[in-house]
Amino acid sequence: MEAATTTTERLPLPNSVRTCGKGLRSEVRTVEEAIRLIDRELPDELRSLPRWTFARALLVEAERTKKKKALICATRQLRQALSNEGWLADQ
């Protein structure tokens, strides 16, 4: 029996995103890692802010559609949200 690969495939971001926030992973490479960062690594009070809920929604949509345009938009919003917190490392 062949294992389903669609559930284990990781959708890479167009460019990895480096962070400098305490308690955050230092680099986000995939959509799955970005969603995990928002869901598990952000403080509760930040997770519900519109910039983060919007980033998460865009990431979920990019993961669902696997469209390049959606992925670029989601990555841009993730970078913006990190930048607003002062957690986007200079690249």
C-alpha atoms as one frame of an Amber mdcrd trajectory, in Angstrom:
protein
   0.000   0.000   0.000   1.379   3.420  -0.986   1.389   6.221   1.594  -0.402
   9.449   0.717   2.244  12.043  -0.085  -0.043  15.059  -0.221  -0.332  15.242
   3.551   3.435  15.018   4.104   4.600  17.361   1.345   5.852  20.682   2.589
   5.199  23.759   0.526   8.330  25.929   0.576   8.117  29.687   0.896   9.516
  31.619  -2.100  12.340  32.783   0.189  13.031  31.701   3.729  12.149  34.267
   6.379  14.682  34.905   9.144  13.439  35.985  12.555  15.079  37.453  15.629
  12.235  37.175  18.143  12.812  35.519  21.490  11.250  32.071  21.530  10.725
  32.003  17.748  12.430  29.688  15.314  15.302  31.514  13.636  14.236  30.685
  10.102  10.900  29.830   8.503  11.236  27.805   5.306   7.795  26.313   4.641
   4.134  27.233   4.908   3.743  24.552   7.579   6.516  26.125   9.693   4.949
  29.573   9.289   1.545  28.340  10.459   3.175  26.510  13.374   5.029  29.715
  14.330   1.734  31.612  14.486  -0.183  28.835  16.259   2.425  27.759  18.804
   5.233  30.280  19.119   3.415  33.618  19.269   2.183  34.966  22.587  -1.607
  34.618  22.896  -2.207  38.369  22.929  -0.469  38.782  19.551  -1.947  35.742
  17.825  -5.399  37.343  17.721  -4.245  40.629  16.180  -5.488  41.234  12.615
  -1.998  41.216  11.092  -1.419  37.696  12.425  -4.885  36.298  11.702  -4.600
  37.679   8.159  -1.133  36.165   7.694  -2.412  32.794   8.907  -5.466  32.905
   6.631  -3.258  33.719   3.633  -0.865  30.895   4.523  -3.733  28.415   4.786
  -5.060  29.586   1.411  -1.595  29.270  -0.167  -1.275  25.766   1.233  -4.705
  24.836  -0.098  -4.306  26.257  -3.601  -0.531  25.882  -4.012  -0.651  28.928
  -6.290   2.496  31.016  -6.578   0.634  34.319  -6.275  -1.083  33.194  -3.048
   2.234  31.990  -1.646   3.969  35.298  -2.408   1.125  37.284  -0.826   1.136
  35.083   2.300   4.900  35.394   2.666   4.700  39.164   2.293   2.078  39.388
   5.066   4.108  37.096   7.339   7.159  39.319   6.839   5.065  42.436   7.530
   3.632  40.994  10.745   7.119  39.981  11.923   8.443  43.437  11.016   5.670
  45.148  12.994   6.798  43.219  16.086  10.479  44.016  15.428  11.166  40.322
  14.815  12.143  40.336  11.153  15.885  39.771  10.853  17.651  41.868   8.234
  18.384  39.809   5.165
